[in-house]
Amino acid sequence: MPPTATGSGWRTNCSPGSGGKPDPGWRTESETTGERARAVGDGFLGTGGWHDRRTANLLDGGAPFYRAYRCADDKHMAVGCIEPQFFAAFLRILGLDDDPDFGAQHDRASWPAMHRRLEEVFAAKPRDEWAELFTGTDACTTPVLSLHEAPQHPHNTSRSTYRAIDGVVQPMPAPRFGSTATAPPEPRPAPRPGQDTRNVLTDAGLSEQDIEDLINTGTATQA
């Protein structure tokens, strides 16, 4: 994540008298804040709520209401209805609101049965058909988009979540700020492998001769 997005961006745009205001967006911020997953895991670990194995926790695919499901066309839908009201909306759309297997959302003993049933349900329709059913609802269920599809999604285009920089499509910094605030700098194009080798090694304290030796021996590469 560009440091200006969360560091100097907040200081500049939210300082007294600046007139700036945050313009948050879950989808926009999710493009550049993957490191939050580690922070959430540390939080569960610190409170004794972490199970140290795969798909055994609330947010790692263990919960049937927080994971992705394969559809009839081998594409996927992402489900994230943790809160009870969102889970209830999710079940209503699927026609499972009276299914006894889904009566206790957070009963871990029921999760395997829920998971198996949801796999069967989602496998019955293609992704885009499911996406249409869930659009405009509070069920927190959305299509998993490919890298080519995501920049073209109407929500992303309306918020300019992505932009082509020198021909390379990149997610824009988040969070956003209002029009009265100073915009964060535009990201640079993705560097070529080895493009910044000399600068990085110089910053690390190596002499010019040491850098030349590393490059000449093939230990380091300068593009």
CORRARA-V219208 format. One record per pair of residues at least 4 apart in sequence whose C-alpha atoms are under 6 Angstrom apart, sorted by sequence separation. I is the first residue (numbers start at 0). J is the second residue. If there is no record, write none. Layout:
# CORRARA-V219208
i->I j->J
i->I j->J
This chain:
# CORRARA-V219208
i->2 j->6
i->3 j->7
i->4 j->8
i->5 j->9
i->7 j->11
i->8 j->12
i->9 j->13
i->10 j->14
i->25 j->29
i->44 j->48
i->57 j->61
i->69 j->73
i->70 j->74
i->90 j->94
i->110 j->114
i->130 j->134
i->144 j->148
i->155 j->159
i->163 j->167
i->197 j->201
i->201 j->205
i->205 j->209
i->211 j->215
i->214 j->218
i->3 j->8
i->12 j->17
i->43 j->48
i->44 j->49
i->50 j->55
i->54 j->59
i->56 j->61
i->57 j->62
i->69 j->74
i->70 j->75
i->80 j->85
i->90 j->95
i->91 j->96
i->144 j->149
i->155 j->160
i->163 j->168
i->200 j->205
i->213 j->218
i->214 j->219
i->13 j->19
i->43 j->49
i->54 j->60
i->55 j->61
i->60 j->66
i->69 j->75
i->80 j->86
i->90 j->96
i->162 j->168
i->213 j->219
i->214 j->220
i->12 j->19
i->54 j->61
i->68 j->75
i->162 j->169
i->68 j->76
i->161 j->169
i->67 j->76
i->161 j->170
i->67 j->77
i->160 j->170
i->161 j->171
i->66 j->77
i->67 j->78
i->150 j->161
i->160 j->171
i->66 j->78
i->130 j->142
i->65 j->78
i->64 j->78
i->65 j->79
i->64 j->79
i->64 j->80
i->164 j->188
i->196 j->221
i->193 j->220
i->194 j->221
i->193 j->221
i->194 j->222
i->193 j->222
i->0 j->31
i->63 j->110
i->89 j->138
i->88 j->138
i->63 j->114
i->70 j->121
i->71 j->122
i->70 j->122
i->71 j->123
i->74 j->126
i->85 j->137
i->71 j->124
i->72 j->125
i->85 j->138
i->70 j->124
i->71 j->125
i->70 j->125
i->70 j->126
i->80 j->139
i->79 j->139
i->78 j->140
i->77 j->140
i->77 j->141
i->76 j->141
i->77 j->142
i->76 j->142
i->77 j->143
i->76 j->143
i->75 j->143
i->27 j->160
i->28 j->173
i->23 j->174
i->22 j->175
i->21 j->175
i->22 j->176
i->21 j->176
i->20 j->176
i->20 j->177
i->19 j->177
i->19 j->179
i->19 j->180
i->4 j->172
i->12 j->180
i->4 j->173
